[in-house]
């Protein structure tokens, strides 16, 4: 079984590189991950709530104007509905997208808590690192369809921090 720290490192090395390229670490529970890549003037635009104890295991910013909040099991996760609401409230910003991801070592770890995982979040399983699971509500599906097809009312992506 992986420790929380090993799982967070694996997330950075595999999941982030495979699914979320052009991401920079804003904050991490693992102190020696590269958190100094974002210029100070860009970092100043990111939400930095005062309660570090409530932070996710990994907090990333993407150039596609997205904030990624990642909790691992073991660790803080899974991201259930109260945790999702807490994270969305804590990390409110002008960025149009805030994504919450729960990370599990394997399917067995996920099976124990799958009924608690919040809608509109994602799941990544370390043992199957080429796939992600989207827990998508109807509202999220409509938004993604509008965005994909360039329909009115879709939140436009912005190619900046």
HUCORNOR-V353334 format. One record per residue. PHI is phi in radians with two decimals (none if undefined). Layout:
phi
PHI
PHI
//
This chain:
phi
none
-1.34
-1.34
-1.00
-1.10
-1.12
-1.18
-1.10
-1.06
-1.11
-1.01
-1.11
-1.29
-1.90
-1.09
-1.10
-1.16
-1.36
-1.92
-2.26
-0.99
1.08
-1.81
-2.16
-1.38
-1.59
-2.71
-2.58
-1.24
-1.66
-1.15
-1.73
-1.33
-1.27
-1.65
-1.85
-1.40
-1.52
-1.05
-0.99
-1.18
-1.38
-1.05
-1.11
-1.44
-1.51
-1.19
-2.27
-1.00
-1.25
-1.49
-1.06
-1.06
-1.58
-1.08
-1.24
-1.12
-2.50
-2.15
-2.11
-2.10
-1.97
-1.18
-1.46
1.16
-2.12
-1.87
-1.93
-2.07
-2.10
-2.01
-1.90
-2.07
-1.26
2.33
-1.33
-1.01
-1.37
-1.43
-1.56
-1.08
-1.05
-1.19
-1.07
-1.07
-1.04
-1.13
-1.10
-1.23
-1.10
-1.87
-1.03
-2.77
-1.42
-1.24
-1.26
-2.15
-2.17
-1.97
-1.91
-2.24
-1.77
-1.97
-2.12
-1.21
-2.66
-1.09
-1.05
-1.12
-1.22
-1.02
-1.18
-2.26
-0.99
-1.27
-1.75
-1.18
-1.30
-1.18
1.12
-2.23
-2.09
-2.26
-2.20
-1.90
-1.02
-1.20
-2.21
-1.21
-1.65
-2.29
-2.29
-1.98
-1.83
-1.61
-1.91
-1.48
-1.07
-1.09
-1.14
-1.08
-1.12
-1.06
-1.12
-1.11
-1.03
-1.12
-1.08
-1.77
1.09
-1.45
-1.04
1.59
-1.34
-1.33
-1.30
-1.24
-2.13
-1.61
-2.64
-1.03
//
